[in-house]
Structure formats: structure tokens, C-alpha cells
Amino acid sequence: MNKQADLHIVIRFLAVAVCVVLIFWLSLRSAPVELGRFSGSNKVHHALAYFGLTIMIGWAFAAIPRLSGHRWLLAIVISVTLGGFMEILQYLLTTTRRARFTDLLADMLGAILAWCVVKIAERRAGKG
């Protein structure tokens, strides 16, 4: 690999790191950020966050040829693992937030939905 390709990989993984830090900050702050309240809005926010994270991780892994074939499986596993870790951290580190299995299910749904959207897009583009 050349220096430009290496820089490209670093930039992709820095973008993932920013996404992870943002999710950690939003998940561990004492009061949830109000992004619109409706029945089930919290679960929608979880699904959207992990949908985006999964897309970002898959995009980052696409830059590494030996991982690109398994990038979506890796992205889903990493995203869901981070979601589970976040629920544990909420339980251990906060008094105003709760760890909920339903939040983890919403995280999983977002990650799997990201894979579905990517696969549909790849088929339409003739790559899948």
C-alpha cells in the first residue's frame, strides 16, 4: 500500500471513532438528548444510531482488501457488541439511565437493517 491509501484508511477509521464517541457521549450523559418524542422514539433513536455506525464500520473495512469480503458481518458484530457494552456501561456508570435489553434489540435491528439496505443497494447497482 502507498501512503495515500494508508491515509485513506486512517481517515475512514477516524470517522468511525468519531461516530463511536458520539454514541458513547449521547448514551452516557445524565439526560437523554431530546430529538423528538413519540411513542417508541427512544428505540428508533437506538436503531438509527447503530444503523449509521454499522454503515460507517462497513465503509471503513471496505478500504482493507483482506477484510472487505466479510466487512458487513464484522460491522454488525462490532456494532451489536458496542451496543451491549454501552448498556452495561449505562448500568454501571449512570444513575439516571437504565440498561435495557429492548435497547440492545433496537441496536441489533438497526445494524441488521443497515446490512439489508446495503445489500439492496448493491443488487440495484449490479454488485451483489
KOLVOMI-945610 format. One record per residue (C-alpha): residue in three letters; chain; x, y, z. Coordinates in steps of 0.1 Angstrom, whole numbers, plus 5000, padded with zeros to 4 digits. Layout:
(ala A (X Y Z)),
...
This chain:
(met A (5000 5000 5000)),
(asn A (5011 5035 4994)),
(lys A (5009 5065 5018)),
(gln A (4978 5079 5002)),
(ala A (4959 5046 5006)),
(asp A (4971 5044 5042)),
(leu A (4958 5079 5049)),
(his A (4925 5070 5033)),
(ile A (4922 5040 5057)),
(val A (4931 5062 5087)),
(ile A (4905 5088 5078)),
(arg A (4878 5061 5075)),
(phe A (4886 5047 5109)),
(leu A (4888 5082 5124)),
(ala A (4853 5088 5111)),
(val A (4842 5055 5128)),
(ala A (4859 5066 5160)),
(val A (4840 5100 5160)),
(cys A (4807 5081 5155)),
(val A (4815 5058 5184)),
(val A (4825 5087 5207)),
(leu A (4793 5105 5198)),
(ile A (4772 5074 5206)),
(phe A (4790 5069 5239)),
(trp A (4785 5106 5248)),
(leu A (4748 5105 5239)),
(ser A (4743 5072 5258)),
(leu A (4762 5081 5290)),
(arg A (4752 5117 5295)),
(ser A (4729 5122 5325)),
(ala A (4699 5133 5305)),
(pro A (4689 5120 5271)),
(val A (4690 5144 5242)),
(glu A (4655 5153 5231)),
(leu A (4654 5145 5193)),
(gly A (4616 5143 5191)),
(arg A (4593 5125 5214)),
(phe A (4567 5100 5203)),
(ser A (4558 5065 5213)),
(gly A (4589 5044 5207)),
(ser A (4611 5073 5198)),
(asn A (4639 5060 5220)),
(lys A (4641 5027 5202)),
(val A (4640 5045 5168)),
(his A (4670 5066 5180)),
(his A (4689 5035 5190)),
(ala A (4682 5018 5157)),
(leu A (4692 5049 5137)),
(ala A (4724 5053 5157)),
(tyr A (4735 5017 5152)),
(phe A (4723 5017 5116)),
(gly A (4747 5046 5110)),
(leu A (4775 5030 5130)),
(thr A (4772 4998 5110)),
(ile A (4773 5017 5077)),
(met A (4804 5036 5089)),
(ile A (4822 5004 5100)),
(gly A (4814 4986 5068)),
(trp A (4827 5016 5048)),
(ala A (4859 5016 5068)),
(phe A (4865 4979 5063)),
(ala A (4859 4982 5026)),
(ala A (4893 5000 5024)),
(ile A (4911 4969 5037)),
(pro A (4911 4943 5009)),
(arg A (4916 4913 5031)),
(leu A (4886 4923 5052)),
(ser A (4863 4937 5026)),
(gly A (4846 4903 5018)),
(his A (4835 4900 5054)),
(arg A (4830 4936 5062)),
(trp A (4793 4936 5068)),
(leu A (4794 4906 5092)),
(leu A (4822 4923 5111)),
(ala A (4804 4956 5111)),
(ile A (4772 4940 5125)),
(val A (4792 4921 5152)),
(ile A (4811 4951 5162)),
(ser A (4781 4974 5163)),
(val A (4760 4950 5184)),
(thr A (4789 4943 5207)),
(leu A (4793 4981 5212)),
(gly A (4756 4983 5219)),
(gly A (4758 4956 5245)),
(phe A (4788 4972 5261)),
(met A (4770 5006 5261)),
(glu A (4741 4990 5280)),
(ile A (4765 4976 5306)),
(leu A (4782 5010 5310)),
(gln A (4748 5027 5315)),
(tyr A (4740 5002 5342)),
(leu A (4774 5006 5359)),
(leu A (4782 5043 5354)),
(thr A (4750 5062 5355)),
(thr A (4722 5067 5380)),
(thr A (4698 5085 5356)),
(arg A (4700 5060 5327)),
(arg A (4689 5023 5326)),
(ala A (4703 4993 5308)),
(arg A (4675 4978 5288)),
(phe A (4675 4946 5267)),
(thr A (4650 4963 5244)),
(asp A (4676 4990 5236)),
(leu A (4700 4963 5226)),
(leu A (4674 4947 5204)),
(ala A (4668 4981 5187)),
(asp A (4706 4984 5182)),
(met A (4706 4949 5166)),
(leu A (4677 4959 5144)),
(gly A (4695 4990 5132)),
(ala A (4727 4970 5124)),
(ile A (4708 4943 5105)),
(leu A (4687 4969 5087)),
(ala A (4719 4986 5076)),
(trp A (4731 4953 5060)),
(cys A (4697 4949 5043)),
(val A (4698 4984 5028)),
(val A (4734 4979 5016)),
(lys A (4726 4945 5000)),
(ile A (4696 4960 4982)),
(ala A (4717 4989 4970)),
(glu A (4744 4966 4958)),
(arg A (4719 4945 4939)),
(arg A (4704 4975 4922)),
(ala A (4739 4987 4913)),
(gly A (4747 4952 4899)),
(lys A (4775 4945 4925)),
(gly A (4757 4918 4945)),
